[in-house]
Amino acid sequence: MKASFITLLYLLLSHSLLTGCSQWRYDLGVPISGNNLPAQRTSLNEVLQSLGPPLRMSASHTGFIMAWEHWDIRENSLGITLGALGADFFSADWGEMRIKGEFLLVTFDHKHLVTSATHSDWDNDGGGGQAIQPFFSFVSVVDVEDLIDAMPQHDWGSLLLQADLPSALNSGSSSDTGQQGLQQRATPKAVGQQSLEMD
Protein backbone atom coordinates (compact mmCIF):
# COMPACT_ATOMS: atom_id res chain seq x y z
CA MET A 1 0.00 0.00 0.00
CA LYS A 2 2.77 2.44 0.96
CA ALA A 3 4.77 1.63 -2.22
CA SER A 4 1.76 2.30 -4.47
CA PHE A 5 1.11 5.62 -2.66
CA ILE A 6 4.73 6.70 -3.20
CA THR A 7 4.51 5.68 -6.86
CA LEU A 8 1.29 7.66 -7.29
CA LEU A 9 2.82 10.69 -5.54
CA TYR A 10 5.89 10.44 -7.76
CA LEU A 11 3.72 10.31 -10.91
CA LEU A 12 1.67 13.31 -9.78
CA LEU A 13 4.79 15.38 -9.04
CA SER A 14 6.36 14.39 -12.36
CA HIS A 15 3.16 15.30 -14.18
CA SER A 16 3.00 18.71 -12.47
CA LEU A 17 6.55 19.51 -13.63
CA LEU A 18 5.86 18.68 -17.27
CA THR A 19 4.36 21.87 -18.73
CA GLY A 20 4.17 20.87 -22.33
CA CYS A 21 5.17 18.35 -24.89
CA SER A 22 4.20 18.87 -28.50
CA GLN A 23 4.79 17.19 -31.81
CA TRP A 24 3.83 18.99 -35.01
CA ARG A 25 3.82 17.40 -38.45
CA TYR A 26 3.46 19.39 -41.68
CA ASP A 27 3.04 17.69 -45.06
CA LEU A 28 3.07 20.25 -47.89
CA GLY A 29 2.69 19.39 -51.55
CA VAL A 30 2.52 15.97 -53.20
CA PRO A 31 5.43 13.48 -53.01
CA ILE A 32 7.51 13.36 -56.20
CA SER A 33 9.22 10.24 -57.49
CA GLY A 34 12.76 10.99 -58.62
CA ASN A 35 12.68 7.91 -60.85
CA ASN A 36 10.00 9.39 -63.11
CA LEU A 37 11.83 12.46 -64.36
CA PRO A 38 10.40 13.76 -67.63
CA ALA A 39 12.69 12.91 -70.55
CA GLN A 40 13.90 15.55 -72.98
CA ARG A 41 11.43 16.44 -75.73
CA THR A 42 8.46 15.28 -73.59
CA SER A 43 5.44 17.50 -74.20
CA LEU A 44 4.00 19.83 -71.57
CA ASN A 45 0.72 17.91 -71.76
CA GLU A 46 2.41 14.62 -70.80
CA VAL A 47 4.29 16.26 -67.93
CA LEU A 48 1.12 17.79 -66.51
CA GLN A 49 -0.73 14.47 -66.80
CA SER A 50 2.08 12.74 -64.92
CA LEU A 51 2.88 15.32 -62.22
CA GLY A 52 -0.25 17.45 -61.97
CA PRO A 53 -0.24 21.26 -61.89
CA PRO A 54 3.08 22.89 -60.95
CA LEU A 55 3.50 24.75 -57.67
CA ARG A 56 5.83 27.39 -59.12
CA MET A 57 6.35 28.69 -62.64
CA SER A 58 8.17 31.46 -64.42
CA ALA A 59 8.96 32.68 -67.90
CA SER A 60 12.54 32.40 -69.14
CA HIS A 61 14.52 33.60 -72.16
CA THR A 62 14.35 30.16 -73.76
CA GLY A 63 10.74 29.32 -72.82
CA PHE A 64 9.45 28.75 -69.31
CA ILE A 65 10.18 26.90 -66.06
CA MET A 66 7.91 24.85 -63.80
CA ALA A 67 8.63 23.43 -60.35
CA TRP A 68 7.01 20.89 -58.05
CA GLU A 69 7.93 20.52 -54.39
CA HIS A 70 7.11 18.37 -51.38
CA TRP A 71 7.98 19.15 -47.74
CA ASP A 72 7.71 16.94 -44.66
CA ILE A 73 8.47 18.98 -41.53
CA ARG A 74 8.55 17.49 -38.01
CA GLU A 75 8.77 19.67 -34.92
CA ASN A 76 9.18 18.26 -31.39
CA SER A 77 9.32 20.26 -28.17
CA LEU A 78 9.34 19.54 -24.44
CA GLY A 79 9.05 21.91 -21.47
CA ILE A 80 9.56 21.39 -17.74
CA THR A 81 8.79 23.95 -15.04
CA LEU A 82 9.21 24.37 -11.29
CA GLY A 83 6.26 26.28 -9.92
CA ALA A 84 2.75 26.09 -8.61
CA LEU A 85 -0.64 27.30 -9.82
CA GLY A 86 0.75 28.49 -13.15
CA ALA A 87 3.63 30.53 -11.67
CA ASP A 88 6.80 29.51 -13.50
CA PHE A 89 9.67 30.10 -11.11
CA PHE A 90 12.04 28.23 -13.36
CA SER A 91 11.48 26.46 -16.66
CA ALA A 92 13.58 24.57 -19.15
CA ASP A 93 12.60 23.95 -22.79
CA TRP A 94 14.03 21.76 -25.53
CA GLY A 95 13.05 21.69 -29.18
CA GLU A 96 14.17 20.17 -32.48
CA MET A 97 13.06 20.20 -36.11
CA ARG A 98 13.60 17.72 -38.96
CA ILE A 99 13.06 18.67 -42.61
CA LYS A 100 12.62 16.21 -45.47
CA GLY A 101 11.65 17.24 -48.95
CA GLU A 102 12.15 17.12 -52.65
CA PHE A 103 12.13 19.63 -55.48
CA LEU A 104 11.65 19.01 -59.20
CA LEU A 105 12.58 21.72 -61.69
CA VAL A 106 11.59 21.27 -65.35
CA THR A 107 12.46 23.69 -68.15
CA PHE A 108 10.53 23.93 -71.42
CA ASP A 109 11.27 25.60 -74.73
CA HIS A 110 8.88 27.85 -76.66
CA LYS A 111 7.38 24.77 -78.34
CA HIS A 112 6.30 23.40 -74.91
CA LEU A 113 8.82 20.55 -74.97
CA VAL A 114 11.06 19.56 -72.02
CA THR A 115 14.66 20.71 -72.36
CA SER A 116 15.86 19.58 -68.89
CA ALA A 117 14.62 18.13 -65.60
CA THR A 118 16.44 18.25 -62.27
CA HIS A 119 15.36 16.48 -59.08
CA SER A 120 16.84 17.09 -55.62
CA ASP A 121 15.90 15.71 -52.24
CA TRP A 122 17.07 16.28 -48.70
CA ASP A 123 16.66 14.98 -45.16
CA ASN A 124 18.23 17.44 -42.75
CA ASP A 125 18.27 18.54 -39.16
CA GLY A 126 16.37 21.83 -39.39
CA GLY A 127 17.67 23.22 -36.13
CA GLY A 128 16.68 23.27 -32.52
CA GLY A 129 17.55 24.79 -29.23
CA GLN A 130 17.35 24.82 -25.49
CA ALA A 131 16.28 27.55 -23.10
CA ILE A 132 16.38 28.07 -19.36
CA GLN A 133 13.98 30.77 -18.23
CA PRO A 134 13.48 32.32 -14.79
CA PHE A 135 10.05 33.56 -13.75
CA PHE A 136 7.43 34.54 -16.37
CA SER A 137 9.20 34.40 -19.72
CA PHE A 138 8.65 32.37 -22.85
CA VAL A 139 11.22 31.52 -25.51
CA SER A 140 10.45 29.63 -28.71
CA VAL A 141 13.30 27.19 -29.25
CA VAL A 142 12.15 26.04 -32.72
CA ASP A 143 10.82 28.35 -35.46
CA VAL A 144 9.16 26.84 -38.54
CA GLU A 145 7.06 29.83 -39.65
CA ASP A 146 8.99 30.48 -42.88
CA LEU A 147 8.57 26.83 -43.91
CA ILE A 148 4.85 26.29 -43.36
CA ASP A 149 3.29 29.14 -45.36
CA ALA A 150 0.52 28.14 -47.75
CA MET A 151 1.69 26.72 -51.05
CA PRO A 152 2.10 29.43 -53.72
CA GLN A 153 -0.88 28.48 -55.89
CA HIS A 154 -3.20 29.59 -53.07
CA ASP A 155 -2.06 33.19 -53.68
CA TRP A 156 -2.09 33.31 -57.48
CA GLY A 157 -5.50 34.95 -57.80
CA SER A 158 -4.78 37.66 -55.23
CA LEU A 159 -1.37 38.40 -56.77
CA LEU A 160 -3.04 39.14 -60.10
CA LEU A 161 -5.36 41.64 -58.42
CA GLN A 162 -2.76 43.73 -56.60
CA ALA A 163 -4.21 47.18 -56.11
CA ASP A 164 -1.28 49.20 -54.79
CA LEU A 165 1.21 50.69 -57.24
CA PRO A 166 4.51 49.62 -55.56
CA SER A 167 3.55 45.93 -55.68
CA ALA A 168 2.35 46.22 -59.26
CA LEU A 169 5.65 47.81 -60.28
CA ASN A 170 7.52 44.81 -58.89
CA SER A 171 5.16 42.08 -60.08
CA GLY A 172 7.64 41.04 -62.78
CA SER A 173 10.13 40.18 -60.05
CA SER A 174 7.69 38.25 -57.89
CA SER A 175 9.10 34.90 -56.82
CA ASP A 176 5.78 33.17 -57.55
CA THR A 177 4.32 34.83 -60.66
CA GLY A 178 7.18 36.81 -62.15
CA GLN A 179 9.43 36.27 -65.13
CA GLN A 180 12.81 36.31 -63.44
CA GLY A 181 13.08 32.69 -62.24
CA LEU A 182 12.02 30.64 -59.24
CA GLN A 183 13.09 30.33 -55.66
CA GLN A 184 12.50 27.61 -53.10
CA ARG A 185 10.49 27.98 -49.91
CA ALA A 186 12.39 29.40 -46.90
CA THR A 187 14.73 31.53 -49.03
CA PRO A 188 15.77 34.51 -46.84
CA LYS A 189 13.85 37.74 -47.51
CA ALA A 190 16.97 39.76 -48.37
CA VAL A 191 18.09 37.67 -51.37
CA GLY A 192 16.77 36.85 -54.82
CA GLN A 193 13.61 38.39 -56.22
CA GLN A 194 12.28 39.19 -52.74
CA SER A 195 14.94 41.85 -52.30
CA LEU A 196 13.14 43.84 -55.04
CA GLU A 197 9.65 43.56 -53.57
CA MET A 198 8.03 46.44 -51.73
CA ASP A 199 5.47 46.05 -48.95
C-alpha positions in Angstrom: 0.0 0.0 0.0 2.8 2.4 1.0 4.8 1.6 -2.2 1.8 2.3 -4.5 1.1 5.6 -2.7 4.7 6.7 -3.2 4.5 5.7 -6.9 1.3 7.7 -7.3 2.8 10.7 -5.5 5.9 10.4 -7.8 3.7 10.3 -10.9 1.7 13.3 -9.8 4.8 15.4 -9.0 6.4 14.4 -12.4 3.2 15.3 -14.2 3.0 18.7 -12.5 6.6 19.5 -13.6 5.9 18.7 -17.3 4.4 21.9 -18.7 4.2 20.9 -22.3 5.2 18.4 -24.9 4.2 18.9 -28.5 4.8 17.2 -31.8 3.8 19.0 -35.0 3.8 17.4 -38.5 3.5 19.4 -41.7 3.0 17.7 -45.1 3.1 20.3 -47.9 2.7 19.4 -51.6 2.5 16.0 -53.2 5.4 13.5 -53.0 7.5 13.4 -56.2 9.2 10.2 -57.5 12.8 11.0 -58.6 12.7 7.9 -60.8 10.0 9.4 -63.1 11.8 12.5 -64.4 10.4 13.8 -67.6 12.7 12.9 -70.5 13.9 15.6 -73.0 11.4 16.4 -75.7 8.5 15.3 -73.6 5.4 17.5 -74.2 4.0 19.8 -71.6 0.7 17.9 -71.8 2.4 14.6 -70.8 4.3 16.3 -67.9 1.1 17.8 -66.5 -0.7 14.5 -66.8 2.1 12.7 -64.9 2.9 15.3 -62.2 -0.3 17.4 -62.0 -0.2 21.3 -61.9 3.1 22.9 -60.9 3.5 24.8 -57.7 5.8 27.4 -59.1 6.4 28.7 -62.6 8.2 31.5 -64.4 9.0 32.7 -67.9 12.5 32.4 -69.1 14.5 33.6 -72.2 14.3 30.2 -73.8 10.7 29.3 -72.8 9.5 28.8 -69.3 10.2 26.9 -66.1 7.9 24.9 -63.8 8.6 23.4 -60.3 7.0 20.9 -58.0 7.9 20.5 -54.4 7.1 18.4 -51.4 8.0 19.2 -47.7 7.7 16.9 -44.7 8.5 19.0 -41.5 8.5 17.5 -38.0 8.8 19.7 -34.9 9.2 18.3 -31.4 9.3 20.3 -28.2 9.3 19.5 -24.4 9.1 21.9 -21.5 9.6 21.4 -17.7 8.8 23.9 -15.0 9.2 24.4 -11.3 6.3 26.3 -9.9 2.8 26.1 -8.6 -0.6 27.3 -9.8 0.8 28.5 -13.1 3.6 30.5 -11.7 6.8 29.5 -13.5 9.7 30.1 -11.1 12.0 28.2 -13.4 11.5 26.5 -16.7 13.6 24.6 -19.1 12.6 24.0 -22.8 14.0 21.8 -25.5 13.1 21.7 -29.2 14.2 20.2 -32.5 13.1 20.2 -36.1 13.6 17.7 -39.0 13.1 18.7 -42.6 12.6 16.2 -45.5 11.7 17.2 -48.9 12.1 17.1 -52.7 12.1 19.6 -55.5 11.7 19.0 -59.2 12.6 21.7 -61.7 11.6 21.3 -65.4 12.5 23.7 -68.2 10.5 23.9 -71.4 11.3 25.6 -74.7 8.9 27.9 -76.7 7.4 24.8 -78.3 6.3 23.4 -74.9 8.8 20.5 -75.0 11.1 19.6 -72.0 14.7 20.7 -72.4 15.9 19.6 -68.9 14.6 18.1 -65.6 16.4 18.2 -62.3 15.4 16.5 -59.1 16.8 17.1 -55.6 15.9 15.7 -52.2 17.1 16.3 -48.7 16.7 15.0 -45.2 18.2 17.4 -42.7 18.3 18.5 -39.2 16.4 21.8 -39.4 17.7 23.2 -36.1 16.7 23.3 -32.5 17.6 24.8 -29.2 17.3 24.8 -25.5 16.3 27.5 -23.1 16.4 28.1 -19.4 14.0 30.8 -18.2 13.5 32.3 -14.8 10.1 33.6 -13.7 7.4 34.5 -16.4 9.2 34.4 -19.7 8.7 32.4 -22.9 11.2 31.5 -25.5 10.4 29.6 -28.7 13.3 27.2 -29.3 12.2 26.0 -32.7 10.8 28.3 -35.5 9.2 26.8 -38.5 7.1 29.8 -39.7 9.0 30.5 -42.9 8.6 26.8 -43.9 4.9 26.3 -43.4 3.3 29.1 -45.4 0.5 28.1 -47.7 1.7 26.7 -51.1 2.1 29.4 -53.7 -0.9 28.5 -55.9 -3.2 29.6 -53.1 -2.1 33.2 -53.7 -2.1 33.3 -57.5 -5.5 34.9 -57.8 -4.8 37.7 -55.2 -1.4 38.4 -56.8 -3.0 39.1 -60.1 -5.4 41.6 -58.4 -2.8 43.7 -56.6 -4.2 47.2 -56.1 -1.3 49.2 -54.8 1.2 50.7 -57.2 4.5 49.6 -55.6 3.6 45.9 -55.7 2.3 46.2 -59.3 5.6 47.8 -60.3 7.5 44.8 -58.9 5.2 42.1 -60.1 7.6 41.0 -62.8 10.1 40.2 -60.1 7.7 38.2 -57.9 9.1 34.9 -56.8 5.8 33.2 -57.6 4.3 34.8 -60.7 7.2 36.8 -62.1 9.4 36.3 -65.1 12.8 36.3 -63.4 13.1 32.7 -62.2 12.0 30.6 -59.2 13.1 30.3 -55.7 12.5 27.6 -53.1 10.5 28.0 -49.9 12.4 29.4 -46.9 14.7 31.5 -49.0 15.8 34.5 -46.8 13.9 37.7 -47.5 17.0 39.8 -48.4 18.1 37.7 -51.4 16.8 36.9 -54.8 13.6 38.4 -56.2 12.3 39.2 -52.7 14.9 41.8 -52.3 13.1 43.8 -55.0 9.7 43.6 -53.6 8.0 46.4 -51.7 5.5 46.1 -48.9 
